[in-house]
Amino acid sequence: MAERKRSQSQCSEGSEHGSDASNHFVSINERPVDDISLEFFYKPHTLLLMFVCVVCLTYTAFTRDETQNWHDNVYNGLIGVTILFMIISILTLPNGPFTRPHPSIWRCILGLSIMYLLLLQFLIHQDYETIRAAIVWLDPKMANYTIDSEKEYGVECWDITWTRLYAHLDWFAFGHYWGWGMKALIIRHYGLLWSVSIMWELTEMVFGHLLPNFYECWWDNLVLDVLVCNGLGIFTGMQVCKFLEMREFKWESIKNISGAGGKFKRALLQFTPESFTHNRWLDPNSGYMRLIAVIQFMLIWQMVELNTFFIKHIFPMPAEHPICVFRILLFGVISAPSTRQYYTYVTDPKCKRVGTQCWVFIMVGFSELILVLKFGLELFSQTQISKMMLWLALNIIVSCGGVYVSMEIYKWRHHAIEKPKEMSAEDKVKKFLETSLADQEEDQEVIPRVSRTPPQGTPVKQEVRQRNVKLPA
């Protein structure tokens, strides 16, 4: 195994530690940047960055008036901690599996997920009143907010009109469509996507007695959510994946492009993937551990989705609150490298470790679950054990069923070889005669070729020698 080296992009030689590296963990955790054209943007600049930080910190420390409002002092302190941690993340954290548009962006995303994980550890050790007071301090309007003020969807379910159906196509419906389109770009597998979609709707039905906004009409669950919003989102995302998989990626250095328009187009293309490959989560030749890993992936996804709704219910906040929106966006961006690292760990036998971002992602999910369980004991005391067991059984059945159906479809599309039909004795004789006749016709396609007459005086027979020569095909 080649020795690990560090440079502008954590590894000095892309050919040694790139996508074809023997150390496959490095290729997903510290992926280097190949074919660097603008070297200035890929050098560390550690001393210059430290000088800028010292100057900015000095200016902020001696120009602000801290005696006016302590709230502003705390705000500015938190902002300063976040900015400094992002700078440290850029200098020290690994790139992850992606390098577009720039590795520093993915390092900052990893840094934000680490900060959120640390925040969760802090909140777990607090009491409910402290956390609630912190939310009210960030947004005083949350002091009088109650979860009962949310929109109800599961009323008068048999009153089905076009006006009511259209009213349900709000921005939440667009969020469903957009979210499942993004999930399709990340997971890239119809079987897993439809399994997770159906599992989530079953989860909403089971937990409807705990979370009021989970209680929806049957046509809302089955038609608007599963078929329309989720289905169209999955189809759109998979079509984009199909387009990117068929596309040939040939990147040219921006230095070699003439004209401002061409350079601007190349700069915009920097925000597109460097390459795009097909995901093969399921393999007929894989063992049972692959099945367990895929089911585990779907269950973790369900846990993260459930945490979203339980957090905003236990600590009452509307779905459009900046805290909820920030959390959803954060999980959206960290799920892409986390899924890629998990996929490689599951499918590549040469990858012996799970990636850093994936580890942080799973740890964040379980930390949120612990936070929800700690402060939601009163809520969960209303849970019926039978419904919880039903939910667990349905998740396992749907996940196993989705995997089984996907495997059968894969075998039908790629491994379905028709067995040769058994021939009767008459058919065998007929086929033999047809073959023999074809051989005879082929042998008759010949022409005579006369040999050269030997010179006079040579004692040879004065006769023409002929031989059959087969015609060229």
SVG drawing of the C-alpha trace seen along z (x, -y; Angstrom):
<svg xmlns="http://www.w3.org/2000/svg" viewBox="-67 -51 82 90">
<polyline fill="none" stroke="black" stroke-width="0.4" points="0.0,0.0 1.4,-3.4 2.5,-5.7 0.1,-8.5 1.2,-12.0 -0.3,-15.4 -0.2,-18.5 -2.7,-21.1 -5.5,-18.6 -4.6,-16.3 -2.8,-14.0 0.0,-15.0 -0.4,-12.5 -3.9,-12.0 -3.0,-9.0 -1.8,-7.3 -4.7,-8.1 -7.5,-9.0 -10.6,-7.1 -8.4,-4.1 -6.2,-4.0 -5.3,-0.8 -6.2,-2.4 -10.0,-2.8 -10.6,-4.5 -8.4,-7.4 -10.4,-7.8 -13.7,-8.4 -12.3,-10.2 -9.5,-12.4 -10.1,-12.4 -7.4,-14.6 -8.0,-17.1 -6.8,-15.9 -5.7,-18.2 -5.3,-21.4 -5.2,-24.3 -5.4,-27.3 -2.9,-26.4 -3.5,-29.5 -7.0,-28.3 -5.6,-24.9 -2.7,-26.0 -3.1,-26.2 -2.0,-29.8 -1.8,-29.1 0.4,-32.0 -1.6,-34.5 -4.8,-33.1 -3.5,-33.3 -2.4,-37.0 -5.9,-37.9 -7.5,-36.2 -5.3,-38.0 -6.0,-41.4 -9.8,-40.8 -9.9,-39.6 -7.9,-42.6 -10.2,-45.0 -13.3,-43.4 -12.0,-43.2 -11.1,-46.9 -13.9,-48.6 -17.0,-47.0 -18.9,-48.5 -19.7,-45.5 -21.4,-47.5 -24.7,-48.2 -26.3,-44.8 -25.2,-41.4 -27.4,-39.7 -25.3,-41.1 -22.2,-40.1 -23.3,-36.5 -24.4,-36.6 -21.1,-38.0 -19.2,-35.5 -21.1,-32.6 -20.5,-33.9 -16.8,-34.3 -16.5,-30.7 -18.3,-29.4 -16.1,-31.4 -12.9,-30.3 -14.0,-26.7 -14.7,-26.8 -11.2,-28.2 -9.7,-25.3 -11.9,-22.9 -10.5,-24.1 -7.0,-23.7 -7.3,-20.3 -10.3,-18.3 -10.4,-15.8 -12.0,-16.5 -14.4,-13.6 -15.5,-11.9 -16.2,-15.1 -14.0,-17.9 -16.4,-20.1 -16.8,-23.0 -13.9,-23.2 -12.7,-20.8 -12.8,-23.7 -16.6,-23.8 -17.0,-20.1 -14.5,-20.6 -16.7,-23.4 -19.8,-21.1 -18.0,-18.5 -17.0,-21.2 -20.6,-22.4 -21.8,-18.8 -19.2,-18.4 -20.3,-21.7 -23.9,-20.5 -22.9,-17.2 -21.1,-19.0 -24.2,-21.2 -26.3,-18.1 -24.0,-16.7 -24.3,-20.0 -28.2,-20.0 -28.4,-16.4 -26.9,-17.5 -29.4,-20.3 -33.0,-20.4 -36.0,-21.1 -36.5,-24.7 -33.0,-25.6 -33.3,-24.5 -36.7,-26.1 -35.3,-29.4 -32.5,-29.3 -34.9,-28.9 -37.0,-31.8 -33.8,-33.9 -32.9,-33.2 -36.5,-34.0 -38.8,-35.7 -41.8,-34.9 -41.6,-31.3 -42.6,-32.1 -46.3,-31.8 -46.1,-29.3 -48.0,-26.1 -48.0,-23.0 -51.9,-23.2 -51.6,-26.2 -50.3,-24.0 -52.4,-23.2 -54.5,-20.1 -54.7,-17.7 -56.7,-14.7 -60.2,-16.2 -63.3,-15.4 -61.4,-12.8 -64.4,-11.8 -65.0,-15.4 -62.9,-15.1 -63.2,-18.1 -60.8,-19.6 -60.6,-22.7 -59.5,-20.8 -57.0,-18.7 -55.5,-21.9 -55.4,-23.4 -53.2,-20.6 -50.6,-21.3 -48.9,-23.9 -45.2,-24.6 -45.0,-21.5 -46.0,-19.4 -43.3,-21.1 -40.9,-20.3 -41.9,-16.7 -41.2,-16.7 -37.9,-18.6 -36.7,-16.5 -37.3,-13.2 -35.6,-14.5 -32.5,-15.2 -32.8,-11.8 -32.9,-10.2 -29.7,-12.0 -28.0,-10.7 -29.3,-7.1 -29.7,-6.4 -31.7,-3.2 -35.4,-2.9 -35.9,0.1 -34.4,-1.6 -36.2,-4.9 -39.6,-3.4 -39.1,-1.3 -38.1,-4.3 -41.0,-6.3 -43.6,-3.6 -41.9,-3.0 -42.2,-6.7 -45.9,-6.9 -46.5,-3.8 -44.5,-5.6 -46.8,-8.6 -49.8,-6.4 -48.4,-4.6 -47.2,-7.8 -50.3,-9.8 -51.6,-9.5 -48.4,-11.2 -47.8,-13.8 -50.9,-15.7 -49.5,-16.8 -48.8,-13.1 -52.5,-12.4 -53.5,-12.7 -56.4,-11.4 -55.9,-8.2 -55.8,-9.9 -53.2,-12.4 -50.9,-9.5 -51.4,-7.2 -52.1,-9.6 -50.6,-13.0 -47.6,-11.9 -46.6,-8.5 -47.6,-8.7 -47.6,-12.4 -45.0,-14.2 -42.7,-11.4 -43.2,-9.5 -42.6,-12.5 -39.6,-13.5 -38.0,-10.1 -38.7,-9.9 -37.2,-13.4 -34.1,-12.7 -33.5,-9.3 -33.8,-10.9 -31.2,-13.4 -29.0,-10.6 -29.5,-8.7 -28.5,-11.9 -25.4,-12.4 -24.4,-8.7 -24.6,-8.8 -22.7,-12.1 -19.0,-12.0 -17.0,-14.1 -13.9,-15.8 -12.7,-18.7 -10.4,-21.4 -8.3,-23.8 -9.8,-27.3 -6.4,-28.6 -6.8,-26.9 -10.2,-28.3 -10.3,-31.5 -12.9,-34.2 -14.7,-35.5 -17.8,-33.6 -16.0,-30.3 -14.2,-30.9 -17.5,-32.0 -19.2,-28.8 -16.3,-26.7 -16.5,-28.5 -20.2,-27.6 -19.5,-24.0 -17.2,-23.8 -20.4,-23.5 -21.4,-20.3 -20.1,-16.8 -16.6,-15.9 -17.9,-12.4 -21.1,-10.4 -21.3,-6.7 -24.1,-4.2 -24.9,-2.9 -25.2,0.9 -26.5,1.3 -27.7,4.9 -25.7,7.7 -27.1,11.3 -23.6,12.6 -23.3,10.7 -23.8,12.3 -26.4,11.7 -24.3,8.9 -25.1,6.7 -28.8,7.2 -28.4,6.3 -26.3,3.2 -29.0,2.0 -31.8,2.5 -29.8,0.7 -29.3,-2.2 -33.0,-2.5 -33.8,-2.3 -31.2,-5.1 -32.8,-7.2 -36.2,-6.7 -34.7,-7.6 -33.3,-10.9 -36.6,-11.8 -38.5,-11.0 -36.1,-13.2 -37.1,-16.2 -40.7,-16.1 -40.2,-15.0 -37.7,-17.8 -40.1,-20.5 -42.9,-18.9 -41.2,-18.5 -39.6,-21.9 -42.5,-23.7 -41.4,-25.4 -43.2,-25.8 -41.7,-23.8 -40.7,-27.1 -38.7,-28.3 -35.0,-29.1 -33.8,-26.5 -35.8,-23.7 -34.9,-25.0 -31.2,-25.1 -31.3,-21.6 -33.0,-20.2 -30.5,-22.0 -27.6,-20.8 -28.7,-17.2 -29.3,-17.6 -25.7,-18.5 -24.1,-16.1 -26.2,-13.2 -24.5,-13.3 -20.9,-12.5 -22.2,-10.3 -24.2,-8.1 -21.3,-7.9 -18.9,-6.8 -21.5,-4.3 -22.1,-2.9 -18.4,-2.4 -17.9,-0.8 -20.8,1.6 -20.0,2.5 -16.2,2.3 -14.4,5.2 -11.2,3.3 -12.6,0.4 -12.2,1.4 -13.3,-1.8 -16.4,-4.0 -15.7,-7.6 -15.4,-10.5 -18.5,-12.3 -20.6,-9.2 -19.5,-8.5 -20.5,-12.0 -23.8,-11.7 -24.8,-8.5 -23.6,-9.9 -25.7,-13.0 -28.8,-10.9 -28.4,-8.8 -27.6,-11.9 -30.9,-13.5 -32.7,-10.3 -31.3,-10.3 -32.3,-14.0 -35.9,-13.2 -36.2,-10.2 -35.0,-12.1 -37.3,-15.1 -40.2,-13.2 -40.9,-10.6 -44.3,-12.2 -45.2,-12.1 -43.9,-8.5 -45.8,-7.4 -48.9,-7.7 -47.5,-5.3 -49.1,-1.9 -46.6,0.9 -48.7,2.8 -48.4,-0.1 -44.6,-0.3 -44.2,3.4 -46.4,3.0 -44.2,0.2 -41.0,2.1 -42.5,5.2 -43.8,3.1 -40.4,1.5 -38.6,4.8 -41.2,6.3 -41.1,3.4 -37.3,3.1 -36.9,6.9 -39.7,6.9 -38.1,3.9 -34.7,5.6 -36.3,8.9 -38.3,7.2 -35.2,5.2 -33.1,8.4 -35.8,10.2 -36.0,7.2 -32.3,7.1 -32.1,10.9 -34.9,10.5 -33.2,7.6 -29.6,8.7 -29.5,12.4 -32.6,13.9 -31.2,16.3 -33.7,18.4 -33.0,22.1 -32.7,24.0 -35.9,25.9 -35.6,29.6 -35.6,30.9 -37.5,34.0 -35.8,36.6 -37.5,35.4 -36.3,31.8 -32.7,33.0 -32.8,34.9 -34.2,31.9 -31.6,29.6 -28.8,32.1 -30.0,32.2 -30.2,28.4 -26.7,28.2 -25.4,30.8 -27.1,29.1 -25.6,25.8 -22.1,27.4 -22.5,29.0 -23.6,25.7 -20.6,24.0 -18.2,26.7 -19.6,26.2 -18.6,22.6 -15.2,23.3 -13.4,22.4 -10.7,24.3 -7.3,22.8 -4.8,23.9 -1.2,24.3 1.7,22.8 3.1,24.8 6.7,25.8 9.5,24.6 10.2,26.5 12.6,29.4 11.5,30.3 10.6,33.9 7.1,33.6 3.8,34.8 2.2,32.6 -1.1,32.4 -3.0,29.7 -3.1,30.0 -6.1,28.6 -7.1,28.2 -10.2,26.9 -9.8,23.6 -12.5,22.4 -13.9,19.0 -13.1,16.3 -16.1,15.3"/>
</svg>
